[in-house]
Amino acid sequence: MKTFRLIVILTLSLVIALAVAQNTAQFQAHFLWFTVEMPAILLLFLTAVGGFVLGLLVALFMRGGAQSKL
């Protein structure tokens, strides 16, 4: 099972790295009342990091909630 997880993590990391490397053009990102011009590579990287952090936080909160009910 650990080998499968490692393969999945490495595959997803490679896919993200390839997508980021191929998207270097500048574009405008709009969020609420902000407009920022940035390279797509930066937005993809920030999105990947944000998703990782959010997933980690959800996993930690779920683990903490399950232990407090015991």
C-alpha positions as a printed Julia matrix, in Angstrom:
70×3 Matrix{Float64}:
   0.0    0.0     0.0
   2.88   2.39    0.77
   4.32   1.77   -2.68
   0.99   2.61   -4.31
   0.72   5.86   -2.34
   4.26   6.81   -3.3
   3.53   6.14   -6.98
   0.33   8.24   -6.83
   2.12  11.12   -5.08
   5.03  11.06   -7.53
   2.68  10.89  -10.53
   0.57  13.82   -9.32
   3.71  15.82   -8.54
   5.03  15.19  -12.04
   1.73  16.19  -13.63
   1.65  19.42  -11.62
   5.28  20.19  -12.46
   4.65  19.63  -16.19
   1.53  21.8   -16.16
   3.36  24.59  -14.36
   6.38  24.43  -16.68
   4.21  24.68  -19.8
   2.21  27.72  -18.65
   4.55  30.69  -18.41
   2.46  33.31  -20.26
   1.33  36.46  -18.44
  -2.38  36.93  -17.74
  -4.71  38.84  -15.48
  -6.13  37.15  -12.43
  -9.29  38.63  -10.87
 -10.3   37.98   -7.27
 -13.04  40.04   -5.68
 -11.99  43.66   -6.34
  -8.32  42.84   -7.05
  -6.81  42.44  -10.5
  -3.26  41.16  -10.69
  -1.13  40.41  -13.73
   1.1   37.42  -13.11
   2.58  34.46  -14.95
   0.34  31.42  -15.11
   3.17  29.36  -13.59
   2.9   31.39  -10.36
  -0.87  31.05  -10.12
  -0.7   27.3   -10.74
   2.0   26.94   -8.09
   0.05  28.99   -5.55
  -3.1   27.0    -6.29
  -1.27  23.69   -5.83
   0.29  24.84   -2.55
  -3.06  26.2    -1.33
  -4.78  22.91   -2.14
  -2.09  20.97   -0.33
  -2.32  23.16    2.77
  -6.12  23.0     2.77
  -6.04  19.2     2.46
  -3.51  18.96    5.26
  -5.6   21.19    7.53
  -8.77  19.2     6.82
  -6.94  15.95    7.59
  -5.57  17.37   10.85
  -8.97  18.72   11.92
 -10.67  15.43   11.07
  -8.08  13.5    13.06
  -8.43  15.87   16.01
 -12.22  15.65   15.94
 -12.18  11.85   15.9
  -9.84  11.69   18.91
 -11.88  14.12   20.99
 -14.97  11.91   20.67
 -13.22   8.93   22.29
